[in-house]
């Protein structure tokens, strides 16, 4: 320790125990700068819990999560966000009663305090940024539509856009293409490729074709532990992975 | 100027709604009702402060406070304490009055004297001065809301648990005010309030003046609430109500924003309580217990919990209904009130404002082929086209 690391995200000996059940158990892995890492594994492997731990939603029992040489564990959620960590939830969580514009605007990293939001002014700069992100997430024509009226896929994009507008350094996505049509999956893959540029991305996904398309490296989890790690081809050839997850 | 128009008045539709309400309050009611009824309306309107406060914290923020009457009552008690000290001073000046002869310590409120208190308690000193009283009237309820809000929201207690805690608060406050007789006037409350700075508040002309003062302050609070709801903080409240985690993981301290809404709502409520004291001339612990607080939520629900103006109409309607119905069929009143509450939540979740938006606005459109005014407050409405216009600030 003490040396500045070269990796961007370092998860070391991360453990969380719920009444004795270890959802994540002594997990260690490192993600490089500008890397897209996909985490796969069977249901109940602890993938979502891993994201919960990194973003502060769940408190870890022990271990460490270092991002750009800063410890994330033990910080309040909003402070982790301010350090450049953004997270998308599994079920699209957007604000149903607000328009796409308002959804994106609330996610813009200005006026985050009580007084700041009370006296927040919608500047041309913010407007432009919102329009720009809306275009990026294929929702230019829906800027004034309320969130609840969007299709499932559009809601997923909107939430991705809500991360994007904050310009995070670490992006965590929990099953971003679940429930999407083939065409929507392709568009999402394009969107993510553009978005990943210059960022560290951690994705949970079950769709193997999608994983192949975006992943630089794959981490396989099983029962809270690391099962395998490597390129998509290495992982797919791994006997243990075939056994517990991919099937013969 | 344009920004002021949109933010405070809620654009064209908001302004028309406000003007219609102003005509009802400032012209129609004083012209058609006698002074007794006007005073009654003033009393009703002092509850409307709480209704609009609930629109902000419950309707938009999803924070259901079943103890809002506590903050209303604290504001009322503060002003009542000032008026009571003045009344006690007046009695002391009238050297021959019977009331004076009945007292052992002249210059103290009568209830303190009856409770063998011979010196003014230290926390009553502030109420000797009107400016200090007005400051305390806002500070005390806000401070209570701040402490409670910090304790509850930082621990992420929400929803029904929050409602239960606030309801318990109402009960605790009633017990406190009833049992501390020498300090608070006990079960009778603080009564026999006659003058403010020497001005008799019981005359007909005073009651008209107080009625108009109540209306002006209510409209002022309404415009202030609308400004808050039209700010980014207002949209954050809606976001928090529907997806609290998303707000938190967008870098906001959710607890602080909820606490602000709660404190803001309690300060507005407190002003209503003070206006009640001026219009009615007393304050009692029966008004700060659970039942009135639940009424306040019903006023807001009937009017439409998303609509500030709707909440004012809802408050008036339910209380007129209460007065009329409890005179005609006193035993049936509670059943009717319960039925109304169930019907509103089940069939008209947006209350009067929702009925107006869903039935009257389309009807108006049919006849005029134009966009008519709506009652709703801006920000959120069932008519998407209107939402679009307001939300982008075009």
Interface residues (C-beta under 8 A of the other chain):
Chain A: X55 X57 X76 X77 X78 X81 X82 X86 X87 X89 X93 X94 X95 X96 X97 X98 X99 X101 X102 X105 X106 X107 X109 X111 X112 X113 X114 X117 X118 X119 X120 X122 X143 X144 X145 X146 X149 X159 X162 X166
Chain B: X228 X231 X232 X233 X235 X236 X238 X239 X242 X243 X245 X246 X247 X248 X249 X250 X251 X252 X253 X254 X256 X257 X260 X380 X384 X387 X388 X391 X392 X393
